[in-house]
Structures are given as structure tokens and as C-alpha cells.
Amino acid sequence: MKIMKNIMKKTIITAFVALLVFSCTDDFEALNTDPNGLTDEQSQADFTNVGGPFKPIFLNLYRYDPAWHTQLQHNLNADTFCGYMAPPNPFANGANTTNYAFIGFWDQFPWDIPYSSTGVMKNAGLIKIRGEERFPLMYAVAKVLRVLGMHRVTDVYGPIVYSKYGLNPTFSEYDRQEDVYNQFFVELEEAITTLSTDPSNTQFANFDLVYGGNLGQWIKFANTLRLRLAIRISKVAPAKAKIEAEKSLAHPGGLLESNADNFLIQGGATHPLTTFNSSWNDVRMNASMESILVGYNDARGPVLFEESNVTPGQLKGLRGGMPLLPGYSAALDQKEDYVEFSRLGDSYIADRTPTTSIQLMNAAEAYFLKAEAALRGWTGAGDAQANYEMGINTSFAQHEVSGDAPAYISDNTSTAIDYVDPVNSSNNINAVSNITVSWDAGATNEEKLEKIITQKWIAIFPDGQEAWSEYRRTSYPKIFPVVVNNSGGTIDTDLQVRRLPFPNSEISTNPQGVAQARTLLGGADNGGTRLWWDVPGGNF
């Protein structure tokens, strides 16, 4: 349990970390500094001066190393909030972000990493300076990556520093989330248009950690990303959402179609989840995952997770938001019992050839996006049922269990199961959904959407950030609430957490900017305030 063993050390080095992390107001000189130490003359021939900054962007969209940074960037917030995973260990004496007792040092990492010297904003800025005029195709890819990276940041905090990044020498000015999303759509449109002028160009090949320089694949990805963001704003800005979605659906470059199109960052290092899962024993299956996967007899379950040592032959998750302290209605060895619950599957176990790929989008998601677009009546989306079933088939194929897909798709009886905690029965809870897998043409659009989002939630695992965003937008899939809510009343247990507060690193280095950001938030700077696109009520 690396974090707990080193908490004092990490606290001491917080100041050092702050020196490594560029605040937004410190980037003026950095944006014009070549991190490779090469002169323009030395590097121009092989595009290194433009291509070099791509690698740190790729490796920090979801940080590869050190693993504890990633644990704080994603795992001890979004991965738990969305119902994928849960920690079996009592971090911070049992009161921590996973049960809404926010820890400032933890909660700044989703912000600090994208704005750091190795993050997306600084390095996309370098590419703009060096390549916007001479290498427009490479700069177009950088714009797509900037949107990919920063939509994850705004979907955590709300207002962010974006359009005015690096412009004000006094403080870093924030944009409203609505304005950020509008800028995303402009940048994706520009990038797709530029890439479409010469999709066979190979100048990006030496720097591309996803598609090997295939710009046609980047067009597919950018179109699918635009559709994702259009769907995200469909409740709050339905007219704008329809326009942007239909652009993606009509574009001749297409969307992600097969698992060969999946957006997988080939970073060449072990996935950080392997470290949390195997070496530190800091992450296990969430009870919501067990309820849904086991309830549906889902063949992907034994691929995504291991059998539990507590319940041999079965998958067993644990409730999110437990304090896990001695005296919490359990014996002193409770922690050891929960460590024996289901680990993540073979791809994240150290002695079983763990994956080195970070998945931030797959083709299955594209089909579920199209299924929802069809429900909303958007032109070019196709048939909702056909897309829904294709999404399931594509996901089963990704996990090499295609033979089980037909029976799964036609199952109109299996539902999520009640959760039983074999260590502490006070954590038991009844299932919160009764939907089945099979499509029901006579169901309401709301019922159909619950099916779509539930299957998308399974298919995009382990990207907890995207899963948490979709849960907040739709309230699907229905997942279990935290066992203990330590928010002091700022977060409704049933509604669950909606955002992270603005980070301590920004409050200390950019207090004027944070004060301005709080006026744009539309509520208090706490975990209970909804983001702009997070509109209460039904989805139709």
C-alpha cells in the first residue's frame, strides 16, 4: 500500500512536486524552450522539433509513470465513483476522496498532470509554435489530443484554463465549461478538415504512439470524439449537440468501426493498474461491477476480473466508500479479507504478461454513441437496436469471447443481482436495476437508454473517467451509493459525487483565477455541484 506507507514522504515532497508542475502563469518561457536540447537546424530534417512534444502528451493523458501519480489522477476518484473498482485498504485513516472526505493533495493530480511540463497543454503549445505553419497535419493531431486530454479535465472540475492559457502574465483566466466545449468543437472541426486534405501523409509516423502515423485513423478517432462530446451536451444544449453529432455521422472519414481502430496508447511500459492491482493490492472489483456482470452471466466478467479467494469460483466485489477502519462493524483483520476479493484480470496481473496499452476509446463505444444518437433522432445514426447489438458484439470480440455474444444479446430474463458482503453483512444491498440485456422495441426511450449506457459502461472498462462522466450525465448504469459519506452534507449520498473541488495547487499559485472560476461554476466549490452539462431529470 504505497500511498499510505509513504504519505509523510509525499507530503514533504509536495513542494518539490509543485516545482516540477508548471503553473499556467509560468509557461511563457517554457513554451519557447526545446525540451530535446536540439537546435532548429539539427532537428528540422526529421521533424523532431515538432514531433518531440507528442510523446509526453501520449504518456500523460493517462500517466504511465510513476504509478502513484496515476492512482491519484484517476483511480482513487473516477474509477471508484463510476462503480468499476474500489480500494480494499484504509487510506488516510479511512476518510478519503473515495468516501467524499476530499484530500487536497490527492485531488490536484487530475489537474496538475495535464498542466505540467510533460502534460497536454504545454506540449500542444510547443507543437503550435513550431508546427502550425510548416507542419499543419501534425498540429492538427495535436489539437485532437488537446481536446481529448482537456475534456477529461473540464469533466472533473468544470471551468478550466483553456482559451486564454498562457496569455495573462498576472493570473490564469478560466473559461466557462460551455465555452470550453464550444472551443473543442471548433478545434475538432479544424483538425478534421486539415487531416482530410492529405490523409495518406506519413510525416507523423515516427511520433505516433497510437496509430503508427495513419492519419485516416486519426480522422476516425476525431469524428468519434466529436460524437462523444456532442452526446455529452445533449441534455443541456440539444440543438448544438445535434449539429455536431450529425457532422461526425456524415463525415466520409467515418467513425471507429472495429477493434483494429481502438485508441490504444502503446507506451511500452506496464499499465499502472497492474501496479495498484498486483504489487500494492490497492484496487479490487467494485460491488456494482459484480452485481451487473454476475447478474448478466457476462462472459467478459472472468476476463476483466479474477475469482475471489474469499468466495472461490466466484467474482466478488466490495462496496465503494467504505472507511475500512478497525472497529467498523468488523474484526481487526477486515482489511486483509477485502484484499482477497476479486483482483483485476490477467491483463493487469504482474506475472501474466500485463498490458502496456492505455485504452481511451474503443469501437464498441462508437456503436453505443450511434445507438443513443438514433434514439434522439439524429440523421445518419442508423438503427438504435442494430448499433446497440453491434456494440455488444464488438466488445465481446475485443475480449475474445465472441461465441457467447448471441445468447447474451438475446437474454431477456437476467438482471443485476443483490450484493452480499461475506465479510460484513451491513454492507449488503439490494440490486438497483432490473433491466435485461435484450433489446425491447416497445420500451420507452429512457429504458432503452439505460440498456445502452449500461452496456457502454461495461465495454469501455477500465476508463473510469469516461464512465463517471456518463453516469453523471445519464444516471446510468444504476450503481450502489457509498457506504459512508464523509462530505459533511455537501454531497447527496443518492445523487453521488458530481465533481472535484478546484485543486490546492491552483488555489495556492493562481488564487485570482480560482476566485474567477468559482463565479463561473454555478454553485459552491464542492463535490455536490453539478457541471454545466450535468442536468437533473430524465434524458428525453
Solvent accessible surface area in square Angstrom, and as a share of the most:
residue,aa,sasa,rsa
1,M,51,0.23
2,K,75,0.32
3,I,1,0.01
4,M,41,0.19
5,K,158,0.67
6,N,42,0.21
7,I,60,0.30
8,M,135,0.60
9,K,125,0.53
10,K,6,0.03
11,T,80,0.46
12,I,131,0.67
13,I,49,0.25
14,T,41,0.24
15,A,72,0.56
16,F,116,0.48
17,V,11,0.06
18,A,55,0.43
19,L,146,0.73
20,L,102,0.51
21,V,30,0.17
22,F,56,0.23
23,S,18,0.12
24,C,3,0.02
25,T,29,0.17
26,D,90,0.47
27,D,0,0.00
28,F,76,0.32
29,E,140,0.63
30,A,12,0.09
31,L,25,0.12
32,N,108,0.55
33,T,71,0.41
34,D,35,0.18
35,P,77,0.49
36,N,64,0.33
37,G,66,0.63
38,L,68,0.34
39,T,78,0.45
40,D,98,0.51
41,E,153,0.69
42,Q,117,0.52
43,S,1,0.01
44,Q,87,0.39
45,A,94,0.73
46,D,79,0.41
47,F,60,0.25
48,T,27,0.16
49,N,2,0.01
50,V,0,0.00
51,G,1,0.01
52,G,17,0.16
53,P,0,0.00
54,F,0,0.00
55,K,116,0.49
56,P,32,0.20
57,I,1,0.00
58,F,0,0.00
59,L,39,0.20
60,N,15,0.08
61,L,10,0.05
62,Y,10,0.04
63,R,25,0.09
64,Y,14,0.05
65,D,112,0.58
66,P,48,0.30
67,A,15,0.12
68,W,25,0.09
69,H,22,0.10
70,T,0,0.00
71,Q,0,0.00
72,L,2,0.01
73,Q,6,0.03
74,H,9,0.04
75,N,4,0.02
76,L,2,0.01
77,N,4,0.02
78,A,0,0.00
79,D,1,0.01
80,T,10,0.06
81,F,11,0.04
82,C,0,0.00
83,G,3,0.02
84,Y,0,0.00
85,M,1,0.00
86,A,1,0.01
87,P,12,0.08
88,P,0,0.00
89,N,6,0.03
90,P,25,0.16
91,F,0,0.00
92,A,33,0.26
93,N,119,0.61
94,G,2,0.02
95,A,45,0.35
96,N,4,0.02
97,T,1,0.00
98,T,2,0.01
99,N,0,0.00
100,Y,5,0.02
101,A,24,0.18
102,F,55,0.23
103,I,39,0.20
104,G,25,0.24
105,F,32,0.13
106,W,5,0.02
107,D,7,0.04
108,Q,11,0.05
109,F,3,0.01
110,P,8,0.05
111,W,4,0.01
112,D,6,0.03
113,I,3,0.01
114,P,10,0.07
115,Y,3,0.01
116,S,5,0.03
117,S,33,0.21
118,T,56,0.33
119,G,0,0.00
120,V,5,0.03
121,M,8,0.04
122,K,15,0.06
123,N,2,0.01
124,A,1,0.00
125,G,11,0.11
126,L,0,0.00
127,I,0,0.00
128,K,83,0.35
129,I,92,0.47
130,R,34,0.12
131,G,0,0.00
132,E,66,0.29
133,E,154,0.69
134,R,109,0.40
135,F,20,0.08
136,P,63,0.40
137,L,14,0.07
138,M,0,0.00
139,Y,17,0.06
140,A,1,0.01
141,V,0,0.00
142,A,0,0.00
143,K,19,0.08
144,V,0,0.00
145,L,0,0.00
146,R,30,0.11
147,V,0,0.00
148,L,0,0.00
149,G,5,0.05
150,M,0,0.00
151,H,1,0.01
152,R,12,0.04
153,V,3,0.02
154,T,0,0.00
155,D,1,0.00
156,V,4,0.02
157,Y,0,0.00
158,G,1,0.01
159,P,4,0.02
160,I,0,0.00
161,V,0,0.00
162,Y,12,0.04
163,S,60,0.39
164,K,76,0.32
165,Y,26,0.10
166,G,10,0.10
167,L,128,0.64
168,N,41,0.21
169,P,112,0.70
170,T,103,0.60
171,F,31,0.13
172,S,4,0.03
173,E,49,0.22
174,Y,5,0.02
175,D,12,0.06
176,R,109,0.40
177,Q,7,0.03
178,E,55,0.25
179,D,57,0.30
180,V,1,0.00
181,Y,0,0.00
182,N,57,0.29
183,Q,62,0.27
184,F,0,0.00
185,F,3,0.01
186,V,73,0.42
187,E,10,0.04
188,L,0,0.00
189,E,67,0.30
190,E,79,0.36
191,A,0,0.00
192,I,4,0.02
193,T,78,0.46
194,T,36,0.21
195,L,0,0.00
196,S,48,0.31
197,T,103,0.60
198,D,53,0.28
199,P,58,0.36
200,S,94,0.60
201,N,39,0.20
202,T,99,0.58
203,Q,41,0.18
204,F,1,0.00
205,A,43,0.33
206,N,131,0.67
207,F,31,0.13
208,D,13,0.07
209,L,45,0.22
210,V,19,0.11
211,Y,23,0.09
212,G,52,0.50
213,G,4,0.04
214,N,77,0.40
215,L,1,0.00
216,G,25,0.24
217,Q,32,0.14
218,W,0,0.00
219,I,9,0.04
220,K,41,0.18
221,F,0,0.00
222,A,0,0.00
223,N,0,0.00
224,T,0,0.00
225,L,0,0.00
226,R,3,0.01
227,L,0,0.00
228,R,2,0.01
229,L,0,0.00
230,A,0,0.00
231,I,0,0.00
232,R,0,0.00
233,I,1,0.00
234,S,4,0.03
235,K,35,0.15
236,V,45,0.26
237,A,21,0.16
238,P,81,0.51
239,A,71,0.55
240,K,65,0.28
241,A,0,0.00
242,K,83,0.35
243,I,98,0.50
244,E,5,0.02
245,A,0,0.00
246,E,38,0.17
247,K,81,0.34
248,S,1,0.00
249,L,27,0.13
250,A,83,0.64
251,H,40,0.18
252,P,132,0.83
253,G,27,0.26
254,G,24,0.23
255,L,16,0.08
256,L,3,0.01
257,E,95,0.42
258,S,52,0.34
259,N,44,0.22
260,A,86,0.67
261,D,7,0.04
262,N,10,0.05
263,F,0,0.00
264,L,49,0.24
265,I,0,0.00
266,Q,88,0.39
267,G,20,0.19
268,G,68,0.66
269,A,46,0.36
270,T,64,0.37
271,H,3,0.01
272,P,2,0.01
273,L,0,0.00
274,T,4,0.02
275,T,34,0.20
276,F,0,0.00
277,N,0,0.00
278,S,23,0.15
279,S,77,0.49
280,W,36,0.13
281,N,49,0.25
282,D,0,0.00
283,V,2,0.01
284,R,4,0.01
285,M,0,0.00
286,N,6,0.03
287,A,0,0.00
288,S,3,0.02
289,M,0,0.00
290,E,8,0.04
291,S,5,0.03
292,I,7,0.04
293,L,1,0.01
294,V,54,0.31
295,G,7,0.07
296,Y,7,0.03
297,N,119,0.61
298,D,6,0.03
299,A,25,0.19
300,R,1,0.00
301,G,0,0.00
302,P,95,0.60
303,V,61,0.35
304,L,9,0.05
305,F,1,0.00
306,E,35,0.16
307,E,108,0.48
308,S,2,0.01
309,N,110,0.56
310,V,49,0.28
311,T,24,0.14
312,P,105,0.66
313,G,54,0.52
314,Q,105,0.47
315,L,19,0.09
316,K,13,0.06
317,G,0,0.00
318,L,0,0.00
319,R,18,0.06
320,G,10,0.10
321,G,1,0.01
322,M,11,0.05
323,P,16,0.10
324,L,5,0.03
325,L,70,0.35
326,P,84,0.53
327,G,66,0.63
328,Y,43,0.16
329,S,79,0.51
330,A,31,0.24
331,A,66,0.51
332,L,147,0.73
333,D,78,0.40
334,Q,5,0.02
335,K,64,0.27
336,E,90,0.40
337,D,47,0.24
338,Y,0,0.00
339,V,22,0.13
340,E,68,0.30
341,F,3,0.01
342,S,0,0.00
343,R,60,0.22
344,L,0,0.00
345,G,2,0.02
346,D,78,0.40
347,S,53,0.34
348,Y,23,0.09
349,I,3,0.02
350,A,57,0.44
351,D,123,0.64
352,R,104,0.38
353,T,125,0.73
354,P,28,0.17
355,T,36,0.21
356,T,52,0.30
357,S,24,0.16
358,I,1,0.01
359,Q,20,0.09
360,L,2,0.01
361,M,3,0.01
362,N,0,0.00
363,A,0,0.00
364,A,0,0.00
365,E,1,0.00
366,A,1,0.00
367,Y,28,0.11
368,F,0,0.00
369,L,1,0.00
370,K,45,0.19
371,A,0,0.00
372,E,1,0.00
373,A,0,0.00
374,A,22,0.17
375,L,22,0.11
376,R,48,0.17
377,G,56,0.53
378,W,18,0.06
379,T,100,0.58
380,G,50,0.49
381,A,1,0.01
382,G,62,0.60
383,D,86,0.45
384,A,14,0.11
385,Q,68,0.30
386,A,58,0.45
387,N,11,0.06
388,Y,0,0.00
389,E,42,0.19
390,M,88,0.39
391,G,0,0.00
392,I,0,0.00
393,N,57,0.29
394,T,9,0.06
395,S,0,0.00
396,F,0,0.00
397,A,45,0.35
398,Q,48,0.21
399,H,33,0.15
400,E,155,0.70
401,V,26,0.15
402,S,60,0.39
403,G,75,0.72
404,D,73,0.38
405,A,1,0.01
406,P,89,0.56
407,A,75,0.58
408,Y,11,0.04
409,I,22,0.11
410,S,76,0.49
411,D,30,0.15
412,N,103,0.53
413,T,109,0.63
414,S,20,0.13
415,T,43,0.25
416,A,11,0.08
417,I,62,0.32
418,D,77,0.40
419,Y,2,0.01
420,V,87,0.50
421,D,4,0.02
422,P,64,0.40
423,V,41,0.24
424,N,8,0.04
425,S,82,0.53
426,S,80,0.52
427,N,1,0.00
428,N,64,0.33
429,I,43,0.22
430,N,109,0.56
431,A,31,0.24
432,V,60,0.34
433,S,20,0.13
434,N,125,0.64
435,I,22,0.11
436,T,26,0.15
437,V,1,0.01
438,S,17,0.11
439,W,33,0.12
440,D,71,0.37
441,A,81,0.63
442,G,75,0.72
443,A,17,0.13
444,T,81,0.47
445,N,58,0.30
446,E,49,0.22
447,E,81,0.36
448,K,26,0.11
449,L,0,0.00
450,E,10,0.05
451,K,12,0.05
452,I,0,0.00
453,I,2,0.01
454,T,4,0.02
455,Q,2,0.01
456,K,3,0.01
457,W,5,0.02
458,I,1,0.01
459,A,1,0.01
460,I,5,0.03
461,F,6,0.02
462,P,12,0.07
463,D,6,0.03
464,G,2,0.02
465,Q,6,0.03
466,E,4,0.02
467,A,1,0.01
468,W,1,0.00
469,S,1,0.00
470,E,6,0.03
471,Y,16,0.06
472,R,2,0.01
473,R,1,0.01
474,T,4,0.02
475,S,63,0.41
476,Y,20,0.07
477,P,2,0.01
478,K,83,0.35
479,I,12,0.06
480,F,17,0.07
481,P,27,0.17
482,V,16,0.09
483,V,42,0.24
484,V,40,0.23
485,N,45,0.23
486,N,58,0.30
487,S,16,0.10
488,G,78,0.75
489,G,73,0.70
490,T,64,0.37
491,I,5,0.03
492,D,76,0.39
493,T,50,0.29
494,D,113,0.58
495,L,89,0.44
496,Q,12,0.05
497,V,1,0.01
498,R,11,0.04
499,R,0,0.00
500,L,1,0.00
501,P,27,0.17
502,F,6,0.02
503,P,3,0.02
504,N,76,0.39
505,S,23,0.15
506,E,5,0.02
507,I,64,0.33
508,S,85,0.55
509,T,70,0.41
510,N,4,0.02
511,P,83,0.52
512,Q,97,0.43
513,G,0,0.00
514,V,2,0.01
515,A,57,0.44
516,Q,47,0.21
517,A,0,0.00
518,R,102,0.37
519,T,108,0.63
520,L,54,0.27
521,L,16,0.08
522,G,79,0.76
523,G,39,0.38
524,A,59,0.46
525,D,34,0.18
526,N,35,0.18
527,G,0,0.00
528,G,27,0.26
529,T,17,0.10
530,R,63,0.23
531,L,7,0.03
532,W,65,0.23
533,W,0,0.00
534,D,3,0.02
535,V,47,0.27
536,P,83,0.52
537,G,63,0.60
538,G,54,0.52
539,N,8,0.04
540,F,108,0.45
